[in-house]
Every structure is written in structure tokens, then in C-alpha cells.
Amino acid sequence: MTTPSNPSRANEATTTTGPSSSSMGTLRDQAQESGRDVAHRVQQVGEEIAERAQHLSQQGREIASEYYQQGREQATIWEHQLEEQIRAKPIQSLLIAGGIGLVLGLLCRR
């Protein structure tokens, strides 16, 4: 059997297994930097989402306002058409209204 020529070197190789403290500091600094970058990017994405949500909300209000206005216009048109029909045929309109009232009165009793 052969023995190592320098026994202190054999011990050195087995005791040095982990990274040095300077490389640990560098890794820690890189991790902190990466964490800051991620936090900054998350903040930017959050701001973009908030802006888009506000824009979509504004669009939704505008669309709802347009539909509301169209509904009002349609109701006004129907109102004028009904008035014209009542003026054209007042007796028929009166009999129809009385019949509807009678049916509703019978339904409410039951």
C-alpha cells in the first residue's frame, strides 16, 4: 500500500466542501437584486391592470349610457304610437282597457 506523500493536502481536500463566504455574499446580493426586480415588475403589472380596468369601466359606462338612451328613445316612440292609436280609435281603446282591467281584477281575487 502507498501512503500519500503530503498528508495535510489530503485533509484539505476533504474539509473544503462548501462555498466561500464571499461567494455566499455575492449570491445573497444577486438574490436581493432579483427580488427587487420581481417586486418592481409586479408593481408595474399591477399599475397596468388598474389602468386597463379603469379604461374598461369607462367604456362600460359609456355603453350602458348609450343603451339607456336608446331605451328611452324607444319608449318615447311607443308612447307616441299608443297615443296616436288611442286618438284614432278612442272607443275601441276604452273597451280594450276595460277588458284588461276586468281580467286583472279577476286574477287578483284568486
C-alpha positions in Angstrom: 0.0 0.0 0.0 1.1 3.5 -0.7 0.6 6.4 1.6 0.1 10.0 0.4 3.3 11.9 0.2 1.7 15.0 1.8 -1.0 14.1 4.4 -2.0 17.7 5.1 -3.2 18.1 1.5 -5.4 15.0 1.8 -7.2 16.6 4.8 -7.5 19.9 2.9 -9.4 18.3 0.1 -12.0 16.7 2.4 -12.6 19.8 4.6 -13.2 22.4 1.8 -16.7 21.3 0.6 -18.9 24.5 0.8 -18.8 27.8 -1.0 -16.7 30.6 0.4 -18.3 33.4 2.4 -17.6 36.0 -0.3 -19.4 33.9 -2.9 -22.3 33.5 -0.4 -22.5 37.3 -0.1 -22.5 37.6 -3.9 -25.3 35.1 -4.2 -27.3 36.9 -1.5 -26.8 40.2 -3.3 -27.9 38.7 -6.6 -31.0 37.2 -4.9 -31.9 40.5 -3.3 -31.4 42.3 -6.6 -33.6 39.7 -8.3 -36.2 40.1 -5.6 -36.3 43.8 -6.1 -36.6 43.4 -9.9 -39.5 41.0 -9.4 -41.2 43.3 -7.0 -40.8 46.3 -9.3 -42.2 44.3 -12.3 -45.2 43.1 -10.2 -45.9 46.7 -9.2 -45.7 47.7 -12.9 -48.1 44.9 -13.9 -50.5 45.9 -11.1 -50.5 49.5 -12.3 -51.1 48.4 -15.9 -54.0 46.2 -14.7 -55.5 49.1 -12.8 -55.3 51.4 -15.8 -56.9 48.8 -18.1 -59.7 48.2 -15.5 -60.4 51.9 -15.3 -60.5 52.1 -19.1 -62.9 49.2 -19.4 -65.0 50.6 -16.6 -65.3 53.9 -18.5 -66.1 52.0 -21.7 -68.8 50.1 -19.8 -70.4 53.3 -18.5 -70.4 54.8 -22.0 -72.0 51.7 -23.5 -74.6 51.5 -20.7 -75.4 55.2 -21.2 -75.9 54.6 -24.9 -78.2 51.6 -24.3 -80.2 53.6 -21.7 -80.6 56.5 -24.1 -81.7 54.1 -26.9 -84.2 52.5 -24.5 -85.6 55.9 -23.6 -86.0 56.9 -27.2 -87.8 53.6 -28.0 -90.1 54.1 -25.0 -90.9 57.6 -26.3 -91.7 56.2 -29.8 -94.0 53.5 -28.3 -95.7 56.2 -26.2 -96.4 58.4 -29.2 -97.7 55.4 -31.2 -100.0 54.4 -28.4 -101.3 58.0 -28.1 -102.0 58.1 -31.9 -103.9 54.8 -31.8 -106.0 55.9 -28.8 -106.8 59.2 -30.6 -107.7 57.3 -33.8 -109.9 54.8 -32.1 -111.0 56.1 -28.7 -113.9 53.7 -28.1 -112.0 50.6 -29.1 -109.1 51.7 -26.8 -111.5 52.3 -23.9 -113.1 48.8 -24.4 -109.6 47.2 -24.5 -108.5 49.0 -21.4 -111.7 48.0 -19.6 -111.3 44.3 -20.6 -107.7 44.3 -19.4 -108.8 45.9 -16.1 -111.5 43.2 -15.7 -109.1 40.3 -16.3 -106.6 41.8 -13.9 -109.3 42.2 -11.3 -110.4 38.6 -11.6 -106.9 37.4 -11.4 -106.2 39.4 -8.2 -109.3 37.9 -6.5 -107.9 34.4 -6.8 
